[in-house]
């Protein structure tokens, strides 16, 4: 901020009242507040941070841009500090000369919000020794104490002590960023680090807000108390029941993540209703089996899956007496429980199964007698949740208290209602009490709120919302954006608007997710448009409607625009269907079955998305010129046929039978941006013509078990940024000139078990940020593999058995945040490991290592330290700050792979007691006895 001679009083007169400024801020709350001394960094570092964050779409308080004419400074600053999600504190050498900065720092610490301290040509030590009158800030405080207003001291001793304490507290804050230590004085890299940290935290906070976690602690505690009631059953199976929008999923998910550490194995099956329709119950059975047994099985049908699950889990329970935690969310049919629910004869004693459902009758039909009824939010929590979404704070601003009370009375304690109302009022309620009351009077039930929110969206945003509700749930976010961009829409911007309005979420796998209430609303809206609004593009999402249309059983009015259609009815093996397309325009198409008899009666057909699941008719290719995304499942051809799709941006080939990707396949796909080849196990060769895909940005090859190499022409893909070659078990080498791919940022070679060496040119990938070599057990890691690489952020060497020493220049990766060395044969760590100043997560396994360099303790950003199976360690470093996660297990079983999933462990051979480690490191932790039993 600026540097006035004294801190202005919040009681000074102003043309704007403080409450009005609160109201203004509530309409568009700040994500970030930048605390800085203007003369030191305003025109340099602070300005660079502001503009970088602004370009990402964040709302940043920076005094140069924040004030309007006539607006008083300190009340505005005070409100911005109070509402910001994250605060950046830039500690320059003369920072403490500014009473303004110090006063802001006190206010910042009182908010309890996230703080990122940025040490700009100063050291954390300067704060540690401040109390002793040492360091760069000692002289600044002497000057503050000596400042006079006439014969009276300007700042009393109480003020001085508060400021000194606030500044001293900064050294105990996690996540500090240091210009000189870790960034080598490079301000550009420093700004990149800060922006990444801010974006990560803001996204987490917004996701937390979207989930509506107000009152969740009490709900989890109440549910835990319910579970503690005595019962005769060795395995508890409990249903969480309640109306839509009551928070069943949120409670089940939160309980799972809080308590799974108390169980040996755990699995969360989220959104079973939608997932079973999209991928089948067999896919959910495979996920459950993988989560609970760490094995991958092919399951052909539901009955087979249930048998395999019962056999494998029963065997584990008998051998190891394992306790399982299973959460099955959004159950709406008995078939789902029949396929996924396992009884006490299968699961070990002490296991817990939680089922979330809005239909208690389904649970009773399956013999489940324990039901936890969701309770409405308490009034104070309902008010807080509404205010968090309306004002970005826990309490209403004074002028709108009556509006909030009315909304809470009217809609009770259903979290979904309150979230949607709050966000709608923030976006569309204007800035006065009359407009808010006007909006609120329109709402009688949830559907009214949904309609108002939907109608307030732009036409483009409405269409994106309907696409997600009807077709794109579970789809990768980036793939969906490519489709929308290909349709001429601003996909990223539209999706961001839906996220901000609580209508859509992005899950931890970067996939689209939507509450079933919003999904059902969207689908009903699509159905109404089909019947009543021919001017709107309609969506045939009901399987029978789509099948009747595609097979010519019923037709639509001429020139009707079909946005999408999905034939969800199943074709029997060998069955051929006849599809007839009348005079309609269609953009999204998903067909299941052999369509070799298909006919097209209108040349204006423009499919933008096409998903074949068995065998396509190649005669359709001339009608697919406008296709943007093509997913082809179970291609029966040994050679992939030509794909004449000039506008194709994303090609996905799943479970194909082809052995070769030959020249014609890529002849007419020059605009391709993304190529995904999944579980095409017969694939043995890729044509050199792949090098003609000049615009390709992402290539994923998973499960191509017999592919041995890539053609050298692959190195012509100058735009490639993302490369995944996972589970390519016969892959022996990469192209020699792979270093020519100068834009490559992400490389995943996990589970390529025969791969023995990387080309020497690999070290020329100067933009590489992510490298995963997990389970490359035969790979020789040569010393110069990072020859010109300096930008790595995540490095995974897990189970690289031949790794004896880290490559040279590993410690030159100043942006590295995560380093995984589990399962390696490392003998020592480099003594200059402290150069990894931004390292946050460090996982190490080394049975023969006896000591860790003391310089490891100087890593100021380190949050999680995992020393797994380091049985010979006799010394531990002292850390400059407390770690967030560190556990000491009483015993470990290296034979049990599940211990790899319990990453938050700190292993010692027992010579050092837990109290010794606690004293030595300055860390509070608990001894964990909850790892799998031997």
WODAFEN-V101327 format. One record per pair of residues at least 12 apart in sequence whose C-alpha atoms are under 6 Angstrom apart, sorted by the first residue. I is the first residue (numbers start at 1). J is the second residue. If there is no record, write none. Layout:
# WODAFEN-V101327
i: (I	I)
j: (J	J)
This chain:
# WODAFEN-V101327
i: (1	1	1	2	3	7	10	14	26	27	30	30	30	31	31	31	31	32	32	32	32	33	33	33	34	35	35	36	37	49	82	86	86	86	87	88	88	89	89	90	91	91	91	92	96	97	102	106	116	117	118	118	119	120	124	127	175	176	182	182	182	210	214	215	234	234	235	235	235	235	235	236	237	237	238	238	238	239	239	239	239	240	240	240	240	241	241	241	242	242	242	243	245	245	246	246	262	263	263	264	264	264	265	265	266	266	266	267	267	268	269	270	271	271	272	272	273	273	282	306	310	314	317	321	322	323	323	323	324	325	325	325	326	327	327	327	328	329	329	330	330	331	376	376	377	382	386	386	386	389	389	390	390	390	423	461	466	469	469	470	470	473	473	474	474	475	475	476	476	477	477	477	526	537	537	537	538	538	539	539	539	540	541	543	543	543	546	546	546	547	550	550	551	551	551	552	558	559	559	560	561	561	562	562	563	563	563	564	564	564	565	566	566	566	567	567	571	576	577	578	578	579	580	580	581	581	582	583	585	585	586	586	586	587	587	587	588	588	588	589	589	590	590	591	591	592	592	593	594	594	595	595	596	606	607	608	608	608	609	609	609	609	610	611	611	611	612	612	613	613	613	614	615	624	625	625	626	627	627	628	628	628	629	629	629	629	630	631	631	631	632	633	633	633	634	634	635	635	636	637	637	638	638	638	639	639	640	640	641	642	642	643	644	645	645	646	646	647	648	649	649	649	650	650	651	652	652	653	654	654	655	655	656	659	659	659	660	660	660	661	661	662	663	663	670	672	673	673	673	674	674	674	674	675	676	676	677	678	679	679	680	681	681	683	684	684	688	688	691	691	691	691	694	695	696	696	697	697	697	698	698	699	700	700	701	701	702	702	703	703	704	705	705	705	706	707	707	708	708	708	709	709	712	715	718	720	721	721	721	722	723	723	724	724	725	725	726	726	726	727	727	728	729	729	731	732	732	736	739	739	739	739	742	744	745	745	745	746	747	748	748	749	749	750	750	750	750	751	751	752	753	753	754	755	756	756	756	757	757	763	763	763	763	764	766	766	768	769	769	769	770	770	770	771	772	773	773	774	774	774	775	775	776	777	777	780	783	783	784	790	791	791	792	792	793	793	793	794	794	794	795	796	797	797	798	798	798	798	799	799	800	801	801	803	803	804	804	805	811	811	811	814	815	816	817	817	817	818	818	819	820	821	821	822	822	823	827	831	834	834	834	834	837	838	839	839	840	840	840	841	842	843	844	844	845	845	845	845	846	847	847	847	848	850	850	850	851	851	854	857	857	857	858	863	863	864	866	866	866	867	867	868	869	871	871	878	882	886	886	886	887	887	887	888	888	888	888	889	889	889	890)
j: (36	37	38	38	98	100	75	72	391	426	59	60	84	59	60	84	85	60	84	86	87	60	61	87	88	88	89	90	95	191	111	113	114	115	115	115	116	117	118	118	118	119	120	120	140	140	163	166	176	176	177	178	178	179	171	168	861	861	814	835	837	502	385	381	349	350	344	349	350	351	352	352	353	354	354	370	371	354	355	356	371	355	356	371	372	357	358	373	358	373	374	358	414	416	414	415	930	323	324	322	323	932	292	324	324	325	326	291	326	327	328	329	329	330	329	330	330	331	302	339	346	346	348	348	348	348	350	351	351	351	352	353	353	353	354	355	355	355	356	356	357	357	413	414	413	413	418	419	422	422	423	422	423	426	501	494	522	519	522	523	541	512	513	511	512	511	512	510	511	510	511	512	539	561	562	563	562	563	563	564	565	565	566	567	568	569	565	566	567	567	579	580	578	579	580	580	583	583	584	584	584	585	585	586	586	587	588	587	588	589	589	589	590	591	591	592	593	594	595	597	598	598	599	600	600	601	601	602	605	606	605	606	607	606	607	608	607	608	609	609	610	610	611	611	612	612	613	614	614	615	616	617	617	626	627	626	627	628	627	628	629	630	630	630	631	632	632	633	632	633	634	634	635	645	645	646	647	647	648	647	648	649	648	649	650	651	651	651	652	653	653	653	654	655	655	656	656	657	657	657	658	657	658	659	658	660	658	661	665	664	665	665	668	668	669	668	669	671	672	671	672	673	673	674	675	676	677	677	678	679	679	680	680	682	683	684	683	685	686	686	687	687	687	689	693	696	695	696	697	696	697	698	699	699	699	700	701	702	702	703	704	704	705	704	706	707	711	713	713	714	716	717	717	719	719	720	719	720	721	720	722	723	723	724	724	725	726	727	727	728	728	728	729	730	730	730	731	730	731	732	731	733	735	738	741	744	743	744	745	746	746	747	747	748	748	749	749	750	751	751	752	752	752	753	755	754	755	759	761	762	764	765	765	768	767	768	769	770	771	771	772	772	773	772	773	774	775	775	776	776	776	777	778	779	778	779	780	779	780	785	786	787	788	788	788	789	792	791	792	793	792	793	794	795	796	796	797	797	798	799	799	800	800	800	801	802	807	808	808	813	813	815	813	816	815	816	817	816	817	818	819	820	820	821	820	821	822	823	823	824	824	824	825	824	825	825	826	826	833	835	836	836	838	839	838	839	840	839	841	842	843	843	844	844	845	845	849	853	855	856	858	859	859	861	861	862	861	862	863	864	865	866	866	867	867	868	869	870	870	869	870	871	872	872	873	874	873	875	877	877	878	879	880	883	884	885	904	905	906	906	907	907	907	908	909	921	923	904	905	906	904	905	906	905	906	907	927	927	928	929	929)
